[in-house]
């Protein structure tokens, strides 16, 4: 339960806010307004008093169903706007508020108008596409008939010329016979369009079905045309089939239907062809004008919807949330009041009173809402008040787990540790400056970005702009320590402490450097870069620094558990969890950190790997050249013994002490019940059932916790080496 802190007093984040269980008795006429104002305040978490009822049995199920129907209409508008390329406006949230009834009527009217426009446009577009295909058929088939007629006239002239030249007596008889035969054969034809990829199978099927008693001619349309049925652009061919007989015609028509070929009428009369083309062209022009006007009207309507879309969507989500909350409230017997229970911070009491009074006045209700605090033994929810700077860090912590009520908040320390550990891996002040500029750009223009709808990646970057800023600042700091500017060293804090042995050498590849000045004041000496010993030196530095940081952070986590136990007065956790854990961790890895610091300070050549390994394998052997200080062997024996004792110290006593504590508490409650009480609140609290104490479950849980801590201390220390490995 985290809030951005608009209505919050100044406080630190170390512990969550004190919470209280409150009861509200709200008149039913002001319930909607009261819940709306309380939701805007954001300082109360309601309990579900109707958990035994299904969603359909609750009081405001019909209103939620109406909200769902309006949400469906908004999704339809969103789809239509996406298809039309209209983007919702982000400035419409400043418009006036609509109540649910007016919004429902408005959305219903807009949906009906939009669907009517779409239906009319679809019909007009279908007719337009059909006429466009018809025009193509008229043009292509007309060209075919015109060329065929020209060929026939040429053949007729050639035949008449041959007859005149020969002057034969039989020639007229042959001509009469040919004309008679031509008049007896009545050829008909069917014209239309077919998909280009289906044109060859279409021709073969017709030829086989009619046994070759047809003549089919096809013409290719160069550009794709809109199909009237699908509305998609496809490549088609114009065809014309000449046939004789009704049976052949029925076969051709069935084949056309099977192949999805669109048929269009065509007259062999030339004058009728020209007239039909003029009529079709005129209708196409009229339809084009009508369709354009419809599209303009549709675009205007969608722009109007887009201007209000974000406001309506936000308002609908709010209304749905209000009715979901109202369904969590119980209604009294008279059905005049709603009873609500919820958790709120103690400091929010006066603000909730003001909100309820304002809701009563705005609704002109004669009866005000009643606010009272309830006594309870339930565990309150955790509430942290955050602002725009701390909210992103708190979300990172909450992603792993939310602290229990009044526990110490790790989010406070995450503000420093998270960006700093990133900087240990990043460690380049040139890249850090680039990252800082990007973060400052997001921070300076945060008002503009906050009012816009951002993409997923941009929204994530904008939400973590302050994290990025701190990561950049720490990266500049660690980059100065590593002395790397885009992987190039600089002498920012004075000249290097090392120089050549004589004036003849230029680098340390052969002769090596000697120390000629005092130690470089800050960070890594620039002379280390580019030398043969650069990699071993920097790896050793970063590896040991990572271990120091890791052990420090693990100690911080254990110390926080002490403050939690101290705050809740839990002495068992102090003596049987905090103490053995801090002893175990520092007996091993705290000692390793101490050895690292001593080796750095003294310049010893001791092998720390050998020291730590043989501390377990041969604790009584002499250290020899690996001894860093006097009494090291005895200290290692004591620390090893403490580490071994700390493990059963964590495991065994706590479950038995918890069992004893539970028995004493249960026995004390039994004595109290014998004497009785006149306090109804106390009686009610005593009637709350208590959980049974399962010793085996507690012991297994403690065993898992102990093993997890011991193994985690080793694995976490090793995992911090990734900070060095990622360098």
C-alpha positions in Angstrom: 0.0 0.0 0.0 2.1 2.9 -1.3 0.9 6.4 -2.1 2.6 9.2 -4.1 2.2 11.5 -1.2 0.0 14.4 -2.5 -1.9 14.6 0.8 0.8 13.4 3.1 2.8 15.2 5.9 6.6 15.3 5.9 8.0 12.0 7.4 10.9 9.6 7.0 10.6 6.3 5.3 12.3 4.2 7.9 9.0 2.6 9.2 5.5 2.4 7.8 2.7 4.7 8.9 0.7 3.7 12.0 -2.6 2.3 10.8 -6.1 2.0 12.2 -9.2 0.0 11.4 -12.1 2.4 10.8 -15.8 1.9 10.2 -17.9 4.1 8.0 -21.7 4.3 8.0 -22.6 6.1 4.8 -26.2 7.1 3.6 -27.0 5.4 0.4 -27.7 8.7 -1.5 -24.2 10.0 -0.8 -22.3 6.6 -1.0 -21.2 7.0 -4.6 -19.9 10.5 -4.1 -18.2 9.5 -0.8 -16.4 6.6 -2.3 -15.3 8.7 -5.3 -13.8 11.4 -3.0 -12.1 8.8 -0.8 -10.6 7.2 -3.9 -9.3 10.5 -5.0 -7.8 10.9 -1.5 -6.1 7.5 -1.7 -5.7 7.0 2.0 -8.0 4.2 2.8 -8.0 0.5 2.0 -11.5 -1.1 2.2 -12.2 -4.6 3.4 -14.6 -6.9 1.5 -17.6 -7.4 3.8 -19.4 -9.5 1.1 -16.7 -12.2 0.6 -19.3 -14.9 0.9 -21.3 -13.6 -2.1 -20.5 -14.2 -5.8 -19.9 -11.1 -8.0 -23.4 -11.6 -9.6 -25.2 -11.6 -6.2 -23.8 -8.2 -5.1 -25.8 -5.0 -5.0 -24.1 -3.1 -7.8 -23.6 -6.0 -10.2 -25.9 -4.4 -12.8 -23.9 -1.1 -12.8 -20.6 -3.0 -13.3 -22.2 -4.9 -16.2 -23.2 -1.5 -17.7 -19.6 -0.3 -17.3 -18.4 -3.5 -19.1 -20.7 -2.7 -22.0 -19.4 0.9 -22.2 -15.9 -0.5 -22.1 -16.7 -2.7 -25.0 -17.9 0.4 -26.9 -14.7 2.2 -26.1 -12.7 -0.7 -27.4 -14.7 -0.5 -30.6 -13.9 3.2 -30.9 -10.2 2.4 -30.3 -10.1 -0.2 -33.0 -11.8 2.2 -35.5 -9.5 5.0 -34.6 -6.5 2.8 -35.1 -7.7 1.7 -38.5 -8.4 5.3 -39.5 -5.0 6.6 -38.2 -6.6 8.8 -35.5 -4.8 9.0 -32.2 -6.6 9.9 -28.9 -5.9 13.3 -27.5 -4.1 13.6 -24.2 -5.6 17.0 -23.3 -9.2 16.0 -23.0 -9.0 15.1 -19.3 -9.6 18.8 -18.5 -13.1 18.6 -19.9 -16.3 18.6 -17.8 -17.3 15.5 -15.9 -20.1 13.3 -17.2 -22.2 11.1 -14.9 -22.6 7.4 -15.8 -26.1 7.7 -17.3 -25.1 10.6 -19.6 -21.9 8.8 -20.6 -23.8 5.6 -21.4 -26.4 7.5 -23.6 -23.6 9.4 -25.3 -21.5 6.3 -26.1 -24.6 4.4 -27.3 -25.5 7.2 -29.7 -21.9 7.4 -31.0 -21.8 3.7 -31.5 -25.0 3.6 -33.4 -23.9 6.5 -35.6 -20.5 5.0 -36.3 -21.9 1.6 -37.1 -24.5 3.2 -39.5 -21.7 5.1 -41.2 -19.6 2.0 -41.5 -22.5 0.0 -42.9 -23.4 2.6 -45.4 -19.8 3.1 -46.4 -19.4 -0.7 -46.8 -22.4 -0.9 -49.1 -21.3 2.0 -51.2 -17.8 0.7 -51.4 -19.1 -2.7 -52.5 -21.2 -1.1 -55.2 -18.3 1.1 -56.3 -16.0 -1.9 -56.6 -18.6 -3.8 -58.6 -19.1 -0.9 -61.0 -15.3 -0.5 -61.3 -15.1 -4.2 -62.3 -18.0 -3.8 -64.7 -16.3 -0.9 -66.3 -13.1 -2.9 -66.8 -15.2 -5.8 -68.3 -16.9 -3.3 -70.7 -13.5 -1.9 -71.8 -11.7 -5.2 -72.3 -14.6 -7.2 -73.8 -15.4 -4.2 -76.0 -11.9 -4.2 -77.3 -12.2 -7.9 -78.0 -15.4 -7.5 -80.0 -14.1 -4.5 -81.8 -10.9 -6.4 -82.9 -13.0 -9.5 -83.9 -15.4 -7.4 -85.9 -12.5 -5.7 -87.8 -11.1 -9.2 -88.6 -14.5 -10.4 -89.8 -14.9 -7.4 -92.1 -11.5 -7.9 -93.6 -12.2 -11.6 -94.2 -15.5 -10.7 -95.8 -13.9 -8.3 -98.2 -11.2 -10.8 -99.1 -13.9 -13.4 -99.8 -16.0 -11.0 -102.0 -12.8 -10.1 -103.9 -12.0 -13.8 -104.6 -15.6 -14.4 -105.8 -15.5 -11.5 -108.2 -12.2 -12.5 -109.7 -13.1 -16.1 -110.3 -16.6 -15.4 -111.6 -17.6 -19.0 -111.0 -21.2 -20.1 -111.3 -20.9 -22.2 -108.1 -19.6 -19.4 -106.0 -23.0 -17.7 -105.2 -24.4 -21.1 -104.2 -21.4 -21.6 -101.8 -21.9 -18.1 -100.3 -25.6 -18.7 -99.7 -24.9 -22.0 -98.1 -22.3 -20.4 -95.8 -24.6 -17.6 -94.8 -27.4 -20.1 -94.1 -25.1 -22.1 -91.8 -24.0 -19.0 -90.0 -27.6 -17.9 -89.3 -28.5 -21.3 -87.9 -25.8 -21.3 -85.2 -26.7 -18.9 -82.4 -23.7 -18.2 -80.2 -24.1 -16.6 -76.8 -21.5 -15.4 -74.4 -20.8 -14.8 -70.7 -18.3 -12.2 -69.5 -16.7 -11.3 -66.1 -13.6 -11.4 -64.0 -11.7 -14.2 -62.3 -8.6 -14.3 -60.0 -5.4 -14.4 -62.0 -4.0 -17.4 -60.2 -7.3 -19.3 -60.9 -7.5 -18.3 -64.6 -5.7 -21.4 -66.0 -7.6 -24.0 -63.9 -10.8 -22.0 -64.7 -10.1 -22.4 -68.5 -9.3 -26.1 -68.2 -12.4 -27.0 -66.2 -14.7 -25.1 -68.7 -13.0 -26.8 -71.6 -13.3 -30.3 -70.1 -16.9 -29.8 -68.8 -18.1 -28.6 -72.2 -15.9 -31.1 -74.1 -14.3 -28.2 -76.0 -17.6 -26.8 -77.3 -16.8 -23.3 -76.1 -14.5 -20.5 -77.1 -12.8 -18.6 -74.1 -10.9 -15.4 -74.4 -9.0 -13.8 -71.5 -7.4 -10.4 -71.1 -4.9 -9.4 -68.3 -5.6 -6.3 -66.1 -2.3 -4.7 -65.4 -3.1 -3.1 -62.0 -4.8 -4.8 -59.1 -8.5 -4.2 -58.5 -10.5 -4.1 -55.3 -12.6 -7.3 -54.8 -16.2 -6.4 -54.0 -16.5 -9.3 -51.5 -13.2 -9.1 -49.6 -12.4 -5.5 -50.2 -8.7 -6.4 -50.8 -6.7 -5.6 -53.8 -6.2 -8.7 -56.1 -4.9 -9.3 -59.6 -7.7 -10.4 -62.0 -8.3 -11.3 -65.6 -11.3 -10.4 -67.8 -12.8 -13.4 -69.6 -15.5 -13.9 -72.2 -16.9 -17.4 -72.9 -18.8 -18.1 -76.2 -21.2 -21.1 -76.0 -24.2 -22.6 -77.6 -27.1 -24.3 -75.7 -28.7 -24.0 -72.3 -27.0 -27.0 -70.8 -23.6 -25.6 -71.6 -24.7 -22.3 -70.1 -25.7 -23.9 -66.8 -22.3 -25.7 -66.6 -20.4 -22.5 -67.2 -22.4 -20.6 -64.6 -21.8 -23.3 -62.0 -18.1 -23.2 -62.8 -18.0 -19.4 -62.4 -19.7 -19.7 -59.0 -17.2 -22.4 -57.9 -14.2 -20.2 -58.9 -15.6 -17.0 -57.4 -15.7 -15.3 -60.8 -17.9 -12.2 -60.9 -20.1 -12.1 -64.0 -21.3 -8.9 -65.7 -23.7 -8.4 -68.6 -22.4 -7.2 -72.0 -24.3 -6.2 -75.1 -22.9 -6.9 -78.6 -24.6 -3.7 -79.8 -22.0 -1.0 -80.1 -24.3 1.9 -79.3 -25.5 0.1 -76.2 -21.9 -0.5 -75.1 -21.1 3.2 -75.3 -24.3 4.1 -73.4 -23.6 1.6 -70.7 -20.0 2.8 -70.3 -21.3 6.4 -69.9 -23.9 5.3 -67.3 -21.3 3.3 -65.3 -18.8 6.2 -65.4 -21.4 8.6 -64.1 -22.5 6.3 -61.3 -18.8 5.8 -60.3 -18.3 9.5 -60.1 -21.4 9.9 -58.0 -20.4 7.1 -55.7 -16.9 8.4 -55.3 -18.3 11.8 -54.2 -20.7 10.1 -51.7 -18.0 7.8 -50.3 -15.6 10.7 -49.8 -18.3 12.6 -48.0 -19.0 9.6 -45.8 -15.3 9.2 -45.0 -15.0 12.8 -44.1 -18.0 12.5 -41.8 -16.5 9.3 -40.3 -13.1 11.0 -39.8 -14.8 14.0 -38.1 -16.8 11.7 -35.8 -13.6 9.6 -34.9 -11.7 12.8 -34.2 -14.5 14.0 -31.8 -14.4 10.6 -30.1 -10.6 10.7 -30.0 -10.6 14.1 -28.3 -12.7 12.7 -25.4 -11.5 9.1 -25.5 -8.9 9.4 -22.7 -11.3 11.3 -20.5 -14.1 8.7 -21.0 -11.7 5.8 -20.5 -10.3 7.2 -17.3 -13.8 8.1 -16.0 -15.1 4.6 -16.9 -12.3 3.0 -15.0 -13.0 5.2 -12.1 -16.7 4.4 -12.1 -16.0 0.7 -12.3 -13.6 0.9 -9.4 -16.2 2.9 -7.4 -18.9 0.2 -8.0 -16.4 -2.6 -7.2 -15.7 -0.8 -3.9 -19.4 -0.3 -3.2 -19.9 -4.0 -3.7 -17.4 -4.6 -0.9 -19.7 -2.7 1.5 -22.6 -4.3 3.3 -26.1 -2.8 3.2 -28.1 -2.6 6.4 -31.6 -4.0 6.9 -33.4 -0.7 6.1 -31.4 -0.4 2.8 -30.8 3.2 3.6 -27.1 3.0 4.7 -24.0 1.2 3.7 -21.5 -0.1 6.2 -17.8 0.0 5.3 -14.6 -1.1 7.0 -11.1 -0.3 6.0 -7.6 0.6 7.0 -6.2 4.1 6.9 -3.2 5.9 8.4 -3.7 7.6 11.7 -2.8 11.0 10.3 -5.5 10.7 7.6 -8.4 10.9 10.1 -9.1 14.6 9.7 -8.7 14.4 5.9 -11.3 11.6 5.7 -13.7 13.6 7.9 -13.4 16.6 5.5 -13.9 14.4 2.5 -17.1 12.8 3.9 -18.5 16.2 4.9 -17.8 17.5 1.4 -19.6 14.5 -0.2 -22.6 15.1 2.1 -22.8 18.7 1.1 -22.4 18.0 -2.6 -25.2 15.4 -2.5 -27.4 17.7 -0.4 -27.9 14.8 2.0 -29.7 15.5 5.3 -27.7 12.8 7.1 -23.9 12.8 7.2 -21.6 9.8 7.2 -20.4 8.4 10.5 -16.7 7.7 11.1 -15.5 5.6 14.0 -12.3 3.7 14.9 -12.5 0.0 15.7 -10.3 -2.0 18.1 -8.9 -5.1 16.5 -6.1 -7.7 16.7 -5.8 -8.1 13.0 -2.4 -7.3 11.4 -2.7 -4.0 9.6 -1.4 -3.5 6.0 1.9 -1.8 5.4 1.7 1.8 4.1 4.6 3.9 3.0 4.2 7.5 1.9 6.4 8.2 -1.1 7.0 11.1 -3.5 8.2 11.2 -7.1 11.8 10.7 -6.0 11.4 7.8 -3.6 8.5 6.0 -5.3 10.6 4.2 -7.9 13.1 2.9 -5.3 10.2 1.7 -3.1 8.7 -0.2 -6.2 12.0 -2.0 -6.6 11.9 -3.2 -3.0 8.2 -4.1 -3.2 9.0 -6.2 -6.3 10.9 -8.6 -4.1 8.6 -8.4 -1.1 6.7 -5.9 1.0 7.8 -5.3 4.6 5.5 -6.3 7.4 3.7 -3.7 9.4 6.1 -1.3 11.1 9.2 -3.2 10.0 12.2 -1.2 9.0 11.9 -0.2 5.3 14.8 -1.4 3.1 13.7 1.2 0.5 15.6 3.9 2.5 18.9 2.2 2.0 18.1 1.1 -1.6 18.2 4.8 -2.6 22.0 4.6 -2.1 22.9 0.9 -2.5 21.1 0.2 -5.7 22.6 2.9 -7.9 26.0 2.6 -6.2 26.3 -1.1 -7.0 25.3 -0.3 -10.5 28.1 2.3 -10.6 30.6 -0.3 -9.4 29.9 -2.3 -12.5 29.5 0.7 -14.8 32.5 2.7 -13.6 33.3 5.2 -16.4 32.8 8.9 -15.8 32.5 9.6 -19.6 29.6 7.2 -19.9 28.3 8.5 -16.6 28.1 12.1 -18.0 26.1 10.8 -21.0 23.8 8.9 -18.7 23.4 12.0 -16.5 22.5 14.2 -19.4 19.8 11.7 -20.4 18.4 11.7 -16.9 18.4 15.5 -16.6 16.5 15.7 -19.9 13.8 13.5 -18.5 13.7 15.4 -15.2 13.6 18.9 -16.7 10.8 17.9 -19.1 8.9 15.7 -16.7 5.7 17.7 -16.8 5.5 17.3 -20.5 6.2 13.6 -20.4 3.8 13.1 -17.5 0.9 14.5 -19.6 1.7 12.2 -22.6 1.1 8.6 -23.3 4.5 7.0 -23.6 5.7 3.7 -25.0 6.6 0.8 -22.8 10.4 1.4 -22.9 10.1 5.2 -22.6 7.6 4.9 -19.8 9.9 2.6 -17.9 12.8 5.0 -18.4 10.7 8.0 -17.4 9.5 6.3 -14.2 13.0 5.6 -13.2 14.5 9.0 -14.1 15.7 9.7 -10.6 17.3 6.2 -10.3 19.1 6.9 -13.6 20.3 10.2 -12.3 21.8 8.7 -9.1 23.3 5.8 -11.1 24.9 8.4 -13.4 26.3 10.4 -10.4 27.7 7.3 -8.7 29.1 6.1 -12.1 31.0 9.4 -12.4 32.3 8.9 -8.9 33.4 5.3 -9.5 34.7 6.2 -12.9 37.0 8.8 -11.3 38.2 6.1 -8.9 38.9 3.7 -11.8 40.3 6.7 -13.7 38.4 5.8 -16.9 36.9 8.2 -19.4 35.6 6.1 -22.2 38.3 3.6 -21.1 41.0 6.3 -21.4 43.0 7.4 -18.2 43.5 11.0 -17.4 45.8 12.8 -15.0 43.0 14.9 -13.4 44.4 15.1 -9.9 48.1 15.7 -10.7 50.9 13.8 -12.3 51.5 10.1 -11.9 53.5 8.9 -8.9 55.5 6.6 -11.2 58.2 7.3 -13.7 61.0 5.6 -15.7 64.2 4.5 -14.1 66.2 6.6 -16.5 65.6 9.1 -19.2 66.1 6.7 -22.1 63.0 4.5 -21.4 59.6 5.5 -22.8 57.3 2.9 -21.2 57.3 0.1 -18.7 57.2 -2.8 -21.1 60.8 -3.7 -20.5 62.4 -1.8 -17.6 59.4 -1.0 -15.4 58.4 2.1 -13.5 59.6 3.3 -10.1 57.8 5.6 -7.7 59.2 9.1 -8.1 56.4 11.2 -6.4 53.9 10.8 -3.6 50.9 8.6 -4.1 48.3 9.7 -6.7 45.8 11.6 -4.5 42.5 10.0 -5.8 41.7 6.8 -7.7 43.9 4.6 -9.8 47.2 6.0 -10.9 46.9 6.6 -14.7 50.3 4.8 -15.3 48.7 1.5 -14.4 46.7 1.6 -17.7 48.5 0.0 -20.6 51.1 -1.9 -18.5 51.6 -5.6 -18.3 50.5 -5.7 -14.7 47.3 -3.7 -15.4 45.0 -6.6 -15.5 46.2 -8.4 -12.4 46.3 -5.2 -10.4 42.9 -3.9 -11.4 41.3 -7.4 -11.1 42.7 -7.7 -7.5 41.5 -4.2 -6.6 37.9 -4.7 -7.9 37.5 -8.2 -6.6 38.5 -7.3 -3.1 36.5 -4.1 -3.2 33.4 -6.1 -4.3 33.9 -8.5 -1.3 34.1 -5.5 1.1 30.9 -4.0 -0.3 29.1 -7.3 -0.3 30.0 -8.1 3.3 29.0 -4.6 4.4 25.6 -4.8 2.7 24.9 -8.3 4.3 25.9 -6.9 7.7 23.4 -4.0 7.0 20.6 -6.5 6.4 21.4 -8.4 9.7 21.6 -5.1 11.6 18.2 -4.1 10.3 16.8 -7.4 11.7 18.1 -6.3 15.1 16.2 -2.9 14.9 13.0 -4.8 13.9 13.3 -7.2 16.8 14.2 -4.3 19.2 11.2 -2.3 18.0 8.8 -5.2 18.4 10.5 -6.2 21.7 11.2 -9.6 20.4 14.1 -10.8 22.5 14.1 -14.3 21.0 15.0 -12.9 17.6 17.7 -10.7 19.1 19.5 -13.5 21.0 18.8 -16.5 18.8 18.7 -14.9 15.4 20.6 -11.6 15.2 23.5 -12.5 17.5 24.4 -15.9 15.9 24.0 -14.5 12.4 26.2 -11.6 13.0 28.8 -13.9 14.7 28.7 -16.4 11.8 29.0 -13.9 9.1 31.8 -11.8 10.6 33.7 -14.9 11.9 34.2 -15.9 8.3 33.6 -13.2 5.8 34.1 -10.3 8.2 37.5 -11.8 9.0 38.2 -12.1 5.2 37.4 -8.4 4.9 39.8 -7.6 7.7 42.6 -9.6 6.0 42.0 -7.7 2.8 42.3 -4.4 4.5 45.5 -5.5 6.4 47.1 -6.8 3.3 46.3 -3.5 1.5 47.7 -1.4 4.3 50.9 -3.4 4.9 51.7 -4.5 1.4 52.1 -8.1 2.5 52.5 -10.9 -0.1 50.3 -13.3 1.9 47.9 -15.6 -0.2 44.4 -14.9 1.2 43.0 -17.9 -0.7 45.5 -20.2 1.2 44.7 -18.6 4.5 40.9 -19.0 4.2 41.0 -22.6 2.8 43.4 -23.9 5.4 41.5 -22.1 8.1 38.9 -24.9 7.7 41.2 -27.8 6.5 44.1 -27.4 8.8 43.3 -24.8 11.5 46.2 -25.8 13.7 49.0 -25.6 11.1 51.5 -22.8 11.1 50.7 -20.0 8.7 54.3 -19.3 7.7 54.7 -16.6 5.1 50.9 -16.1 5.0 50.8 -14.7 8.5 49.7 -11.1 8.5 49.8 -10.2 12.2 50.8 -11.7 15.6 48.1 -14.0 17.1 46.5 -14.7 13.7 46.4 -18.5 14.3 44.7 -18.2 17.7 42.2 -15.7 16.3 41.3 -18.0 13.4 40.7 -20.9 15.8 38.4 -18.8 18.0 36.5 -17.4 15.0 36.1 -20.9 13.5 34.8 -22.2 16.8 32.3 -19.3 17.0 31.1 -20.0 13.5 30.5 -23.6 14.3 28.7 -22.8 17.5 26.5 -20.1 15.8 24.8 -22.7 13.5 23.1 -24.8 16.3 22.6 -21.5 18.2 20.4 -20.4 15.3 18.7 -23.7 14.8 17.8 -25.3 18.1 16.7 -22.9 20.9 14.2 -20.7 19.0 11.5 -23.4 18.2 11.5 -24.6 21.8 11.3 -21.1 23.2 8.4 -20.2 20.8 6.6 -23.3 22.0 7.0 -22.4 25.6 5.9 -18.8 24.9 2.8 -20.1 23.2 1.9 -22.3 26.1 2.3 -19.5 28.6 0.2 -17.2 26.5 -2.5 -19.8 26.0 -2.6 -20.6 29.7 -2.9 -16.9 30.6 -5.8 -16.4 28.2 -7.6 -19.4 29.8 -7.3 -17.8 33.3 -8.7 -14.5 31.9 -11.8 -16.4 30.5 -12.5 -17.9 33.9 -12.9 -14.4 35.5 -15.0 -13.1 32.5 -15.3 -9.5 31.4 -18.0 -6.9 30.9 -16.3 -5.1 28.0 -18.0 -6.2 24.7 -15.0 -5.1 22.7 -12.7 -7.2 24.9 -15.1 -10.2 24.7 -15.1 -9.9 20.9 -11.4 -9.8 20.7 -11.1 -12.9 22.9 -13.5 -14.7 20.7 -11.1 -14.4 17.8 -9.7 -17.9 17.1 -6.0 -18.4 17.7 -3.8 -20.4 15.4 -2.6 -23.8 16.7 1.1 -24.0 17.4 2.7 -26.7 15.2 6.1 -27.4 16.6 7.2 -29.6 13.7 6.3 -26.9 11.2 8.1 -24.2 13.2 11.2 -26.4 13.6 11.3 -27.2 9.8 10.9 -23.5 9.0 13.8 -22.7 11.4 15.9 -25.4 9.8 15.3 -24.1 6.3 16.0 -20.5 7.5 19.3 -21.6 9.1 20.5 -23.6 6.0 19.4 -20.7 3.8 21.4 -18.2 5.8 24.6 -20.4 6.0 24.6 -21.2 2.3 23.5 -17.7 1.4 26.4 -16.2 3.3 28.7 -18.1 1.0 26.8 -17.8 -2.2 26.0 -14.1 -1.7 29.7 -13.3 -1.1 30.6 -15.1 -4.2 27.8 -13.4 -6.2 29.2 -10.0 -5.2 32.3 -11.0 -7.3 30.0 -10.4 -10.3 30.4 -6.7 -9.6 34.0 -7.3 -10.5 33.4 -9.8 -13.3 31.1 -7.4 -15.1 33.7 -4.8 -15.1 
